[in-house]
Amino acid sequence: MNFTLADGREVAGARVGDYAVYPDGTEAQILTGAGEANSQIALVGSRLSNGDEIINTPQGHLLLLQRQDVAWPDDFLPAAEC
């Protein structure tokens, strides 16, 4: 899944299994995401293998809606042990 950022850059969305790279060059694997029905895309709130959580994104266009009285699937941002 690709996104066009506000500054015009085209970027690919991160998914479960990809790695977040920190400014110091260290990496942590993305453990949780939006679930199989949503291509396992990483979200704000996704957990990383080092215990961190994704807290922001340069992308601001993806919106997932939850219908009233319809629960999220079990694999949507599940609890993760790091």
PADO-972261 format. One line per 5 residues: number of its first residue (from 1); for each residue x, y, z of C-alpha. Coordinates in steps of 0.1 Angstrom, whole numbers. Example, Ala and Ser with C-alpha at 12.3 -4.5 7.8 and 13.67 -1.06 7.14 Angstrom:
2
1> 123 -45 78  137 -11 71
! end
This chain:
82
1> 0 0 0  15 33 -11  7 68 2  14 103 -11  26 125 18
6> 16 162 21  50 172 7  45 150 -24  67 121 -15  54 87 -23
11> 60 61 5  50 25 12  30 18 43  47 -4 70  33 -38 78
16> 36 -64 105  70 -80 101  87 -48 88  112 -29 109  110 6 124
21> 144 23 122  153 48 149  175 79 143  205 61 159  202 33 134
26> 187 7 158  157 -13 146  126 -30 161  103 -53 143  66 -43 140
31> 45 -70 159  9 -58 156  -12 -41 130  -46 -37 115  -52 -74 110
36> -53 -97 80  -85 -81 66  -66 -48 65  -34 -61 49  -16 -61 83
41> -8 -24 79  10 -9 109  -10 18 127  -4 44 154  -7 20 184
46> 11 -9 167  36 -26 191  73 -31 184  96 -60 194  115 -37 218
51> 83 -28 238  78 6 221  46 16 204  42 36 172  30 70 183
56> 30 91 151  32 89 113  40 113 85  9 99 67  -25 113 75
61> -49 98 51  -58 63 61  -90 60 81  -104 27 94  -140 29 106
66> -156 7 132  -194 1 128  -215 4 158  -221 -30 175  -194 -47 153
71> -163 -56 171  -128 -53 156  -114 -87 145  -92 -105 171  -61 -97 151
76> -66 -59 150  -39 -44 172  -38 -74 196  -19 -74 228  18 -83 222
81> 44 -97 245  78 -82 236
! end
